[in-house]
Amino acid sequence: MTPRSPRLEHHTWHEVKEMAAANQVVLIPAATVEQHGPHLPCDVDNLIVQYYCDECARRRPDLCTVAPLIPFGFNEHNMGFPGCITLGEHTLIELYADVAESFVRMGFRKVLFVNGHGSNPPFLAIACRKVVNKTQAHVGTLSHWDLIADVIRKHRESVYPGGMAHACELETSLYLHICPERVQLQKAVRDVQPRWSDQFWVDLGGFGPVTMVDDWSRINATGVEGDPLLATAEKGRIWAEATIERLIRFMDDFRKHPVKPRRNFNHVPADPGGAKP
Ligand SMILES: [Zn+2]
């Protein structure tokens, strides 16, 4: 007998109904297609979140199922490089919200976006709020590196802060673990931007207090932000296993977390017609 597929769309509607009735968590992998320097393919972010979601559902088919990947993200600032696809911010919010709400309409009550692209979180957060405000479900989002910030710091060799942001030690190690044959490590270059303020840095091991956005082509010519030369498959295995373990642990809590009824503490006028003139 072939093993049960972790992907929701590989099942019949009867089986999907059973998953909803069992209060399974729907994992929605969401990332992007974008350049990742001279040594990695453009699918890095998608590959990583798809792997994490599939592994969770393979290991705990009782706990979760995997929605189709949302492969497009917000990338306007990266369009100076070939290989990038971007969606407008409103399109993206509506896309996320519509997909999540579809699962709620099937009867699922726990939906979790697993994000792999650093520019998606604000749009994901708004989409989650839209669905939560409109339905009875719990809808959440996380970026995979945030789950293991402490584990990243324990094993990284890149400088902190600012030495691990894009096509870096983390992403290259994860790709080496998941699909080493597509990594062209001989083309990897180190590119770490100089710090221009002690209040601003971008680092997947923990961001600085100030959020700044800039067009990538203005500050970078390699497509790398970090040091992929420090990447190894073994680090990728350690970080991936820690992420999967914590994601499963969170989903165990998430599934048990009760969906409480809404309450209205506002003054409710006795006269439904409102104040008389
Ligand atoms: Zn990336």
py3Dmol code that shows the C-alpha trace and the ligand (Angstrom):
import py3Dmol

protein = """\
ATOM      1  CA  MET A   1       0.000   0.000   0.000  1.00  0.00           C
ATOM      2  CA  THR A   2       1.370   3.433  -0.899  1.00  0.00           C
ATOM      3  CA  PRO A   3       1.880   5.758   2.076  1.00  0.00           C
ATOM      4  CA  ARG A   4      -0.766   8.370   2.725  1.00  0.00           C
ATOM      5  CA  SER A   5       0.020  11.584   0.864  1.00  0.00           C
ATOM      6  CA  PRO A   6       0.686  14.623   3.043  1.00  0.00           C
ATOM      7  CA  ARG A   7      -1.025  16.845   0.441  1.00  0.00           C
ATOM      8  CA  LEU A   8      -4.688  17.633   0.893  1.00  0.00           C
ATOM      9  CA  GLU A   9      -5.426  17.752  -2.837  1.00  0.00           C
ATOM     10  CA  HIS A  10      -4.320  14.126  -3.256  1.00  0.00           C
ATOM     11  CA  HIS A  11      -7.360  13.027  -1.270  1.00  0.00           C
ATOM     12  CA  THR A  12     -11.033  12.636  -2.118  1.00  0.00           C
ATOM     13  CA  TRP A  13     -13.630  15.047  -0.824  1.00  0.00           C
ATOM     14  CA  HIS A  14     -14.852  12.393   1.588  1.00  0.00           C
ATOM     15  CA  GLU A  15     -11.361  12.133   3.037  1.00  0.00           C
ATOM     16  CA  VAL A  16     -11.011  15.910   3.238  1.00  0.00           C
ATOM     17  CA  LYS A  17     -14.284  16.035   5.154  1.00  0.00           C
ATOM     18  CA  GLU A  18     -12.902  13.461   7.608  1.00  0.00           C
ATOM     19  CA  MET A  19      -9.762  15.569   8.098  1.00  0.00           C
ATOM     20  CA  ALA A  20     -11.892  18.608   8.912  1.00  0.00           C
ATOM     21  CA  ALA A  21     -14.049  16.559  11.274  1.00  0.00           C
ATOM     22  CA  ALA A  22     -10.867  15.378  13.019  1.00  0.00           C
ATOM     23  CA  ASN A  23      -9.905  19.040  13.576  1.00  0.00           C
ATOM     24  CA  GLN A  24      -6.698  18.687  11.598  1.00  0.00           C
ATOM     25  CA  VAL A  25      -4.498  21.731  11.122  1.00  0.00           C
ATOM     26  CA  VAL A  26      -4.233  22.947   7.541  1.00  0.00           C
ATOM     27  CA  LEU A  27      -0.700  24.034   6.743  1.00  0.00           C
ATOM     28  CA  ILE A  28      -0.480  26.500   3.868  1.00  0.00           C
ATOM     29  CA  PRO A  29       3.065  26.808   2.522  1.00  0.00           C
ATOM     30  CA  ALA A  30       3.572  30.346   1.209  1.00  0.00           C
ATOM     31  CA  ALA A  31       6.767  31.795  -0.198  1.00  0.00           C
ATOM     32  CA  THR A  32       7.964  33.212  -3.509  1.00  0.00           C
ATOM     33  CA  VAL A  33       9.998  32.782  -6.686  1.00  0.00           C
ATOM     34  CA  GLU A  34      13.008  35.086  -6.534  1.00  0.00           C
ATOM     35  CA  GLN A  35      16.702  35.203  -7.273  1.00  0.00           C
ATOM     36  CA  HIS A  36      18.980  33.693  -4.639  1.00  0.00           C
ATOM     37  CA  GLY A  37      22.445  34.696  -5.750  1.00  0.00           C
ATOM     38  CA  PRO A  38      24.719  32.936  -8.249  1.00  0.00           C
ATOM     39  CA  HIS A  39      24.685  29.550  -6.492  1.00  0.00           C
ATOM     40  CA  LEU A  40      21.036  28.767  -5.664  1.00  0.00           C
ATOM     41  CA  PRO A  41      17.918  28.305  -7.823  1.00  0.00           C
ATOM     42  CA  CYS A  42      15.070  30.797  -7.649  1.00  0.00           C
ATOM     43  CA  ASP A  43      12.800  28.341  -5.810  1.00  0.00           C
ATOM     44  CA  VAL A  44      14.662  28.375  -2.463  1.00  0.00           C
ATOM     45  CA  ASP A  45      11.858  29.840  -0.377  1.00  0.00           C
ATOM     46  CA  ASN A  46       9.197  27.618  -1.942  1.00  0.00           C
ATOM     47  CA  LEU A  47      11.320  24.476  -1.665  1.00  0.00           C
ATOM     48  CA  ILE A  48      11.989  25.005   2.040  1.00  0.00           C
ATOM     49  CA  VAL A  49       8.393  25.624   3.148  1.00  0.00           C
ATOM     50  CA  GLN A  50       7.046  22.811   0.987  1.00  0.00           C
ATOM     51  CA  TYR A  51       9.584  20.467   2.582  1.00  0.00           C
ATOM     52  CA  TYR A  52       8.699  21.556   6.112  1.00  0.00           C
ATOM     53  CA  CYS A  53       4.956  21.203   5.587  1.00  0.00           C
ATOM     54  CA  ASP A  54       5.235  17.834   3.825  1.00  0.00           C
ATOM     55  CA  GLU A  55       7.530  16.454   6.535  1.00  0.00           C
ATOM     56  CA  CYS A  56       5.167  17.539   9.300  1.00  0.00           C
ATOM     57  CA  ALA A  57       2.220  15.826   7.629  1.00  0.00           C
ATOM     58  CA  ARG A  58       4.274  12.719   6.835  1.00  0.00           C
ATOM     59  CA  ARG A  59       5.348  12.382  10.448  1.00  0.00           C
ATOM     60  CA  ARG A  60       1.973  13.318  11.959  1.00  0.00           C
ATOM     61  CA  PRO A  61      -0.775  12.459   9.466  1.00  0.00           C
ATOM     62  CA  ASP A  62      -3.240  12.535  12.383  1.00  0.00           C
ATOM     63  CA  LEU A  63      -2.372  16.169  13.117  1.00  0.00           C
ATOM     64  CA  CYS A  64      -2.147  18.093   9.860  1.00  0.00           C
ATOM     65  CA  THR A  65      -2.546  18.194   6.110  1.00  0.00           C
ATOM     66  CA  VAL A  66      -0.828  20.371   3.504  1.00  0.00           C
ATOM     67  CA  ALA A  67      -2.621  22.844   1.255  1.00  0.00           C
ATOM     68  CA  PRO A  68      -1.281  23.582  -2.230  1.00  0.00           C
ATOM     69  CA  LEU A  69       1.754  25.858  -2.120  1.00  0.00           C
ATOM     70  CA  ILE A  70       1.154  29.568  -2.750  1.00  0.00           C
ATOM     71  CA  PRO A  71       4.295  30.092  -4.834  1.00  0.00           C
ATOM     72  CA  PHE A  72       4.060  33.852  -5.436  1.00  0.00           C
ATOM     73  CA  GLY A  73       4.898  36.570  -2.938  1.00  0.00           C
ATOM     74  CA  PHE A  74       5.700  40.248  -2.649  1.00  0.00           C
ATOM     75  CA  ASN A  75       8.890  41.001  -4.544  1.00  0.00           C
ATOM     76  CA  GLU A  76       8.618  44.470  -6.027  1.00  0.00           C
ATOM     77  CA  HIS A  77      11.904  45.537  -4.397  1.00  0.00           C
ATOM     78  CA  ASN A  78      13.698  42.618  -6.052  1.00  0.00           C
ATOM     79  CA  MET A  79      12.534  43.091  -9.636  1.00  0.00           C
ATOM     80  CA  GLY A  80      15.916  44.520 -10.667  1.00  0.00           C
ATOM     81  CA  PHE A  81      17.122  40.902 -10.771  1.00  0.00           C
ATOM     82  CA  PRO A  82      15.954  38.241 -13.239  1.00  0.00           C
ATOM     83  CA  GLY A  83      14.063  35.269 -11.848  1.00  0.00           C
ATOM     84  CA  CYS A  84      11.661  37.183  -9.611  1.00  0.00           C
ATOM     85  CA  ILE A  85       7.868  37.114  -9.744  1.00  0.00           C
ATOM     86  CA  THR A  86       5.841  39.614  -7.753  1.00  0.00           C
ATOM     87  CA  LEU A  87       2.181  40.077  -6.877  1.00  0.00           C
ATOM     88  CA  GLY A  88       0.701  43.415  -5.886  1.00  0.00           C
ATOM     89  CA  GLU A  89       0.090  43.855  -2.167  1.00  0.00           C
ATOM     90  CA  HIS A  90      -3.711  43.892  -2.419  1.00  0.00           C
ATOM     91  CA  THR A  91      -3.752  40.887  -4.718  1.00  0.00           C
ATOM     92  CA  LEU A  92      -1.573  38.992  -2.271  1.00  0.00           C
ATOM     93  CA  ILE A  93      -3.708  39.794   0.779  1.00  0.00           C
ATOM     94  CA  GLU A  94      -6.876  38.744  -1.043  1.00  0.00           C
ATOM     95  CA  LEU A  95      -5.211  35.570  -2.336  1.00  0.00           C
ATOM     96  CA  TYR A  96      -4.061  34.517   1.134  1.00  0.00           C
ATOM     97  CA  ALA A  97      -7.406  35.361   2.708  1.00  0.00           C
ATOM     98  CA  ASP A  98      -9.467  33.582   0.044  1.00  0.00           C
ATOM     99  CA  VAL A  99      -7.378  30.410   0.262  1.00  0.00           C
ATOM    100  CA  ALA A 100      -7.498  30.320   4.071  1.00  0.00           C
ATOM    101  CA  GLU A 101     -11.225  31.044   4.135  1.00  0.00           C
ATOM    102  CA  SER A 102     -11.856  28.212   1.697  1.00  0.00           C
ATOM    103  CA  PHE A 103     -10.549  25.751   4.274  1.00  0.00           C
ATOM    104  CA  VAL A 104     -12.720  27.308   6.962  1.00  0.00           C
ATOM    105  CA  ARG A 105     -15.737  26.858   4.704  1.00  0.00           C
ATOM    106  CA  MET A 106     -14.852  23.147   4.451  1.00  0.00           C
ATOM    107  CA  GLY A 107     -15.095  22.935   8.242  1.00  0.00           C
ATOM    108  CA  PHE A 108     -11.457  23.303   9.278  1.00  0.00           C
ATOM    109  CA  ARG A 109     -10.962  25.555  12.303  1.00  0.00           C
ATOM    110  CA  LYS A 110      -7.146  25.698  12.481  1.00  0.00           C
ATOM    111  CA  VAL A 111      -5.247  27.154   9.544  1.00  0.00           C
ATOM    112  CA  LEU A 112      -1.562  28.016   9.643  1.00  0.00           C
ATOM    113  CA  PHE A 113       0.525  29.746   6.993  1.00  0.00           C
ATOM    114  CA  VAL A 114       4.156  28.591   6.905  1.00  0.00           C
ATOM    115  CA  ASN A 115       6.045  31.427   5.272  1.00  0.00           C
ATOM    116  CA  GLY A 116       9.443  31.265   3.592  1.00  0.00           C
ATOM    117  CA  HIS A 117       9.879  34.790   2.195  1.00  0.00           C
ATOM    118  CA  GLY A 118      10.947  37.738   4.327  1.00  0.00           C
ATOM    119  CA  SER A 119       8.675  40.277   2.633  1.00  0.00           C
ATOM    120  CA  ASN A 120       5.402  38.355   2.997  1.00  0.00           C
ATOM    121  CA  PRO A 121       4.648  38.630   6.764  1.00  0.00           C
ATOM    122  CA  PRO A 122       2.765  41.971   6.776  1.00  0.00           C
ATOM    123  CA  PHE A 123       0.410  40.756   4.045  1.00  0.00           C
ATOM    124  CA  LEU A 124      -0.032  37.370   5.714  1.00  0.00           C
ATOM    125  CA  ALA A 125      -0.851  39.031   9.041  1.00  0.00           C
ATOM    126  CA  ILE A 126      -3.558  41.202   7.449  1.00  0.00           C
ATOM    127  CA  ALA A 127      -5.017  38.197   5.612  1.00  0.00           C
ATOM    128  CA  CYS A 128      -5.148  36.185   8.865  1.00  0.00           C
ATOM    129  CA  ARG A 129      -6.999  39.038  10.581  1.00  0.00           C
ATOM    130  CA  LYS A 130      -9.476  39.289   7.725  1.00  0.00           C
ATOM    131  CA  VAL A 131     -10.389  35.611   7.988  1.00  0.00           C
ATOM    132  CA  VAL A 132     -10.471  35.574  11.798  1.00  0.00           C
ATOM    133  CA  ASN A 133     -12.722  38.636  11.843  1.00  0.00           C
ATOM    134  CA  LYS A 134     -15.085  37.049   9.349  1.00  0.00           C
ATOM    135  CA  THR A 135     -15.235  33.421  10.519  1.00  0.00           C
ATOM    136  CA  GLN A 136     -15.022  31.254  13.640  1.00  0.00           C
ATOM    137  CA  ALA A 137     -11.579  29.891  12.787  1.00  0.00           C
ATOM    138  CA  HIS A 138      -8.104  30.416  14.202  1.00  0.00           C
ATOM    139  CA  VAL A 139      -5.754  31.457  11.415  1.00  0.00           C
ATOM    140  CA  GLY A 140      -2.079  32.082  12.121  1.00  0.00           C
ATOM    141  CA  THR A 141       1.189  32.671  10.318  1.00  0.00           C
ATOM    142  CA  LEU A 142       4.858  32.083  11.019  1.00  0.00           C
ATOM    143  CA  SER A 143       8.150  32.438   9.191  1.00  0.00           C
ATOM    144  CA  HIS A 144      10.240  29.292   9.539  1.00  0.00           C
ATOM    145  CA  TRP A 145      13.429  31.019  10.755  1.00  0.00           C
ATOM    146  CA  ASP A 146      11.575  32.637  13.664  1.00  0.00           C
ATOM    147  CA  LEU A 147      10.751  29.203  15.089  1.00  0.00           C
ATOM    148  CA  ILE A 148      14.400  28.369  15.666  1.00  0.00           C
ATOM    149  CA  ALA A 149      16.167  31.703  16.250  1.00  0.00           C
ATOM    150  CA  ASP A 150      18.017  30.221  19.242  1.00  0.00           C
ATOM    151  CA  VAL A 151      19.080  27.100  17.310  1.00  0.00           C
ATOM    152  CA  ILE A 152      20.281  29.214  14.396  1.00  0.00           C
ATOM    153  CA  ARG A 153      22.419  31.298  16.737  1.00  0.00           C
ATOM    154  CA  LYS A 154      23.864  28.190  18.389  1.00  0.00           C
ATOM    155  CA  HIS A 155      25.190  26.693  15.134  1.00  0.00           C
ATOM    156  CA  ARG A 156      25.806  29.666  12.843  1.00  0.00           C
ATOM    157  CA  GLU A 157      29.273  30.884  11.964  1.00  0.00           C
ATOM    158  CA  SER A 158      28.123  34.017  10.089  1.00  0.00           C
ATOM    159  CA  VAL A 159      28.598  37.321  11.881  1.00  0.00           C
ATOM    160  CA  TYR A 160      25.627  38.540  13.933  1.00  0.00           C
ATOM    161  CA  PRO A 161      23.792  40.755  13.370  1.00  0.00           C
ATOM    162  CA  GLY A 162      23.474  41.271   9.650  1.00  0.00           C
ATOM    163  CA  GLY A 163      25.425  38.286   8.330  1.00  0.00           C
ATOM    164  CA  MET A 164      22.508  35.970   7.531  1.00  0.00           C
ATOM    165  CA  ALA A 165      19.675  37.368   5.447  1.00  0.00           C
ATOM    166  CA  HIS A 166      19.323  35.982   1.936  1.00  0.00           C
ATOM    167  CA  ALA A 167      20.916  33.118  -0.032  1.00  0.00           C
ATOM    168  CA  CYS A 168      23.025  32.932   3.129  1.00  0.00           C
ATOM    169  CA  GLU A 169      24.447  30.296   5.459  1.00  0.00           C
ATOM    170  CA  LEU A 170      20.924  29.313   6.575  1.00  0.00           C
ATOM    171  CA  GLU A 171      19.179  29.103   3.199  1.00  0.00           C
ATOM    172  CA  THR A 172      22.152  27.465   1.485  1.00  0.00           C
ATOM    173  CA  SER A 173      22.517  24.887   4.283  1.00  0.00           C
ATOM    174  CA  LEU A 174      18.812  24.054   4.066  1.00  0.00           C
ATOM    175  CA  TYR A 175      19.000  23.638   0.292  1.00  0.00           C
ATOM    176  CA  LEU A 176      22.105  21.428   0.696  1.00  0.00           C
ATOM    177  CA  HIS A 177      20.104  19.260   3.096  1.00  0.00           C
ATOM    178  CA  ILE A 178      16.930  19.062   1.005  1.00  0.00           C
ATOM    179  CA  CYS A 179      18.228  18.983  -2.586  1.00  0.00           C
ATOM    180  CA  PRO A 180      22.062  19.172  -2.802  1.00  0.00           C
ATOM    181  CA  GLU A 181      22.226  18.361  -6.521  1.00  0.00           C
ATOM    182  CA  ARG A 182      20.784  21.765  -7.419  1.00  0.00           C
ATOM    183  CA  VAL A 183      23.283  23.824  -5.369  1.00  0.00           C
ATOM    184  CA  GLN A 184      26.226  25.277  -7.327  1.00  0.00           C
ATOM    185  CA  LEU A 185      28.399  25.921  -4.301  1.00  0.00           C
ATOM    186  CA  GLN A 186      31.470  26.670  -6.420  1.00  0.00           C
ATOM    187  CA  LYS A 187      29.700  29.889  -7.540  1.00  0.00           C
ATOM    188  CA  ALA A 188      28.831  31.074  -4.033  1.00  0.00           C
ATOM    189  CA  VAL A 189      30.099  34.476  -2.897  1.00  0.00           C
ATOM    190  CA  ARG A 190      30.157  36.228   0.482  1.00  0.00           C
ATOM    191  CA  ASP A 191      28.339  39.572   0.512  1.00  0.00           C
ATOM    192  CA  VAL A 192      27.641  41.249   3.844  1.00  0.00           C
ATOM    193  CA  GLN A 193      26.454  44.851   3.818  1.00  0.00           C
ATOM    194  CA  PRO A 194      28.237  47.287   6.138  1.00  0.00           C
ATOM    195  CA  ARG A 195      26.115  48.428   9.106  1.00  0.00           C
ATOM    196  CA  TRP A 196      25.168  52.097   8.826  1.00  0.00           C
ATOM    197  CA  SER A 197      23.209  52.278  12.100  1.00  0.00           C
ATOM    198  CA  ASP A 198      23.318  50.324  15.349  1.00  0.00           C
ATOM    199  CA  GLN A 199      19.497  50.308  15.280  1.00  0.00           C
ATOM    200  CA  PHE A 200      19.033  48.674  11.914  1.00  0.00           C
ATOM    201  CA  TRP A 201      20.019  45.291  10.572  1.00  0.00           C
ATOM    202  CA  VAL A 202      18.402  42.425   8.674  1.00  0.00           C
ATOM    203  CA  ASP A 203      19.210  38.963   9.947  1.00  0.00           C
ATOM    204  CA  LEU A 204      17.189  35.743   9.922  1.00  0.00           C
ATOM    205  CA  GLY A 205      18.572  34.989  13.389  1.00  0.00           C
ATOM    206  CA  GLY A 206      16.806  38.084  14.756  1.00  0.00           C
ATOM    207  CA  PHE A 207      15.903  41.400  13.144  1.00  0.00           C
ATOM    208  CA  GLY A 208      16.882  44.849  14.399  1.00  0.00           C
ATOM    209  CA  PRO A 209      14.387  47.231  16.025  1.00  0.00           C
ATOM    210  CA  VAL A 210      13.949  49.416  12.930  1.00  0.00           C
ATOM    211  CA  THR A 211      12.175  48.033   9.871  1.00  0.00           C
ATOM    212  CA  MET A 212      13.517  49.526   6.652  1.00  0.00           C
ATOM    213  CA  VAL A 213      12.815  48.543   3.097  1.00  0.00           C
ATOM    214  CA  ASP A 214      14.962  49.410   0.117  1.00  0.00           C
ATOM    215  CA  ASP A 215      15.223  48.345  -3.474  1.00  0.00           C
ATOM    216  CA  TRP A 216      17.716  45.484  -3.633  1.00  0.00           C
ATOM    217  CA  SER A 217      19.408  46.737  -6.765  1.00  0.00           C
ATOM    218  CA  ARG A 218      20.392  49.929  -4.919  1.00  0.00           C
ATOM    219  CA  ILE A 219      22.281  48.130  -2.177  1.00  0.00           C
ATOM    220  CA  ASN A 220      23.358  44.806  -3.630  1.00  0.00           C
ATOM    221  CA  ALA A 221      24.818  43.473  -6.894  1.00  0.00           C
ATOM    222  CA  THR A 222      25.256  39.750  -6.127  1.00  0.00           C
ATOM    223  CA  GLY A 223      21.799  38.758  -4.888  1.00  0.00           C
ATOM    224  CA  VAL A 224      23.444  37.398  -1.719  1.00  0.00           C
ATOM    225  CA  GLU A 225      23.131  38.917   1.744  1.00  0.00           C
ATOM    226  CA  GLY A 226      25.321  36.834   4.009  1.00  0.00           C
ATOM    227  CA  ASP A 227      27.967  34.153   3.755  1.00  0.00           C
ATOM    228  CA  PRO A 228      26.903  30.997   1.882  1.00  0.00           C
ATOM    229  CA  LEU A 229      30.512  29.755   1.995  1.00  0.00           C
ATOM    230  CA  LEU A 230      29.833  28.749   5.615  1.00  0.00           C
ATOM    231  CA  ALA A 231      26.888  26.525   4.642  1.00  0.00           C
ATOM    232  CA  THR A 232      26.911  22.755   5.179  1.00  0.00           C
ATOM    233  CA  ALA A 233      24.306  20.039   4.710  1.00  0.00           C
ATOM    234  CA  GLU A 234      24.785  19.037   8.355  1.00  0.00           C
ATOM    235  CA  LYS A 235      23.813  22.501   9.593  1.00  0.00           C
ATOM    236  CA  GLY A 236      20.832  22.312   7.248  1.00  0.00           C
ATOM    237  CA  ARG A 237      19.804  18.985   8.794  1.00  0.00           C
ATOM    238  CA  ILE A 238      20.075  20.353  12.343  1.00  0.00           C
ATOM    239  CA  TRP A 239      18.065  23.498  11.534  1.00  0.00           C
ATOM    240  CA  ALA A 240      15.461  21.600   9.511  1.00  0.00           C
ATOM    241  CA  GLU A 241      14.891  18.958  12.203  1.00  0.00           C
ATOM    242  CA  ALA A 242      14.551  21.643  14.890  1.00  0.00           C
ATOM    243  CA  THR A 243      12.025  23.526  12.755  1.00  0.00           C
ATOM    244  CA  ILE A 244       9.910  20.449  12.034  1.00  0.00           C
ATOM    245  CA  GLU A 245       9.947  19.391  15.678  1.00  0.00           C
ATOM    246  CA  ARG A 246       8.821  22.846  16.876  1.00  0.00           C
ATOM    247  CA  LEU A 247       6.227  23.202  14.146  1.00  0.00           C
ATOM    248  CA  ILE A 248       4.675  19.900  15.200  1.00  0.00           C
ATOM    249  CA  ARG A 249       4.819  20.927  18.861  1.00  0.00           C
ATOM    250  CA  PHE A 250       3.071  24.205  18.078  1.00  0.00           C
ATOM    251  CA  MET A 251       0.380  22.455  16.044  1.00  0.00           C
ATOM    252  CA  ASP A 252      -0.355  20.107  18.955  1.00  0.00           C
ATOM    253  CA  ASP A 253      -1.035  23.206  21.085  1.00  0.00           C
ATOM    254  CA  PHE A 254      -2.822  25.036  18.270  1.00  0.00           C
ATOM    255  CA  ARG A 255      -5.262  22.195  17.713  1.00  0.00           C
ATOM    256  CA  LYS A 256      -6.160  22.029  21.423  1.00  0.00           C
ATOM    257  CA  HIS A 257      -6.509  25.800  21.805  1.00  0.00           C
ATOM    258  CA  PRO A 258     -10.278  26.352  22.111  1.00  0.00           C
ATOM    259  CA  VAL A 259     -12.187  28.509  19.635  1.00  0.00           C
ATOM    260  CA  LYS A 260     -14.229  30.616  22.014  1.00  0.00           C
ATOM    261  CA  PRO A 261     -17.530  32.320  21.143  1.00  0.00           C
ATOM    262  CA  ARG A 262     -17.440  36.033  20.452  1.00  0.00           C
ATOM    263  CA  ARG A 263     -18.924  38.366  23.065  1.00  0.00           C
ATOM    264  CA  ASN A 264     -20.318  41.863  22.768  1.00  0.00           C
ATOM    265  CA  PHE A 265     -19.579  44.150  25.721  1.00  0.00           C
ATOM    266  CA  ASN A 266     -20.987  47.247  24.038  1.00  0.00           C
ATOM    267  CA  HIS A 267     -24.068  49.011  25.317  1.00  0.00           C
ATOM    268  CA  VAL A 268     -27.056  47.505  23.537  1.00  0.00           C
ATOM    269  CA  PRO A 269     -29.913  50.080  23.309  1.00  0.00           C
ATOM    270  CA  ALA A 270     -33.350  48.775  24.316  1.00  0.00           C
ATOM    271  CA  ASP A 271     -34.874  50.710  21.449  1.00  0.00           C
ATOM    272  CA  PRO A 272     -33.629  49.032  18.269  1.00  0.00           C
ATOM    273  CA  GLY A 273     -34.499  52.176  16.328  1.00  0.00           C
ATOM    274  CA  GLY A 274     -31.861  54.186  18.189  1.00  0.00           C
ATOM    275  CA  ALA A 275     -32.207  57.555  19.921  1.00  0.00           C
ATOM    276  CA  LYS A 276     -35.388  59.519  19.201  1.00  0.00           C
ATOM    277  CA  PRO A 277     -35.004  63.094  17.973  1.00  0.00           C
TER     278      PRO A 277
END
"""
ligand_1 = """\
1
ZN
Zn 15.031 33.174 0.474
"""
view = py3Dmol.view(width=600, height=400)
view.addModel(protein, "pdb")
view.setStyle({"model": 0}, {"cartoon": {"style": "trace"}})
view.addModel(ligand_1, "xyz")
view.setStyle({"model": 1}, {"stick": {}})
view.zoomTo()
view.show()
